Each structure stands twice: as structure tokens, then as C-alpha cells.
Amino acid sequence: MRCPFCGHDEDKVIDSRPADEGAAIRRRRECIHCGSRFTTYEKVENLPLMVIKKDGSRQPFNRDKLIAGIQKSCEKRPVSTEQIEALVDDIESKYQNSLKREVSSRDIGESVMDELKSIDEVAYVRFASVYRQFKDVSSFLNELNKILKKQEERES
């Protein structure tokens, strides 16, 4: 780290402690050349995650938008706000921790459906009906039959 007083690039760390509720590390440093002390902060650099929409356009990942969509599918269902927050946390961290900086809206939708299926099947069907844009009753019934088949397999 370059000293802000003399420009020398050698120093020693005197003290380190967490800052910003653990989101950063505060380091107290002393310049080896001039003896001046200064403080630096170290934190993880989060690059914005971009979502590639169906039309090919790109926009930043919007957590609130995802929560709103899931909440609509969970209306009047026994799904708590904490469960929805945890679901979105899992999905967001999955893609933030991947090496990709861009993810398709299709992948995000599939991830939501995978998670919702284990939380509430009705909410899953509601989300899937909007996400997959069921054109008619038969495509809706096909999805319901898949759920019923999996239930039967679990019960057997």
C-alpha cells in the first residue's frame, strides 16, 4: 500500500478489525519510510450481475423484482416472507458466486421453480403458469400431472 504522506510503498499492518458489520476489514498501517500512520479498508468487490432477457436485452439483476414475482405466486398461501427472502438469497448467491457475470432470465426462472416446488406446489404452479406462459388448459394439466406423478412416487 502506498503511503499517502510520502508515497513510499512499504508499510506494516499494526491493527486489523472488522468494519461495516463484517462487510469490510479496517487496517491501521504504519509507513516504514516516514513512520506516518494511516487507515485502509478492504472489502469484497461485487461486480453487478446482468440478466439477459428473452428479447436479448441486458439489465442489472433486480432482487426486488424477483421477490415481487414470487410474492404474487405465493398470495394467500402458507409461505412466509422469510421463506421467500431465503429463496431469493439462495438464487442470488448461486449466480453471484458463479464465475459468470451474465445469466439468462430463463435460468433464473428455472431456479425459482425448482425452489418453489419444494416450498409450495400451488405457488410453483402459479409461477410456472406465468413463467412458461401456458397457452391452454392442456399444457397446464401436463404440468399438474407431473406434480401428481412425483407425489405418487414419493408415497410409494
C-alpha positions, 0 to 999 in steps of 0.5 A: 500500500502506498503511503499517502504522506510520502508515497513510499510503498512499504508499510506494516499492518499494526491493527486489523478489525472488522468494519461495516458489520463484517462487510469490510476489514479496517487496517491501521498501517504504519509507513516504514519510510516516514513512520506516518500512520494511516487507515485502509479498508478492504472489502469484497468487490461485487461486480453487478450481475446482468440478466439477459432477457428473452428479447436479448436485452441486458439489465442489472439483476433486480432482487426486488423484482424477483421477490415481487414475482414470487410474492404474487405466486405465493398470495394467500398461501402458507409461505412466509416472507422469510421463506421467500427472502431465503429463496431469493438469497439462495438464487442470488448467491448461486449466480453471484458466486458463479464465475459468470457475470451474465445469466439468462432470465430463463435460468433464473426462472428455472431456479425459482421453480425448482425452489418453489416446488419444494416450498409450495406446489400451488405457488410453483404452479402459479409461477410456472403458469406465468413463467412458461406462459401456458397457452391452454388448459392442456399444457397446464394439466401436463404440468399438474400431472407431473406434480401428481406423478412425483407425489405418487412416487414419493408415497410409494 
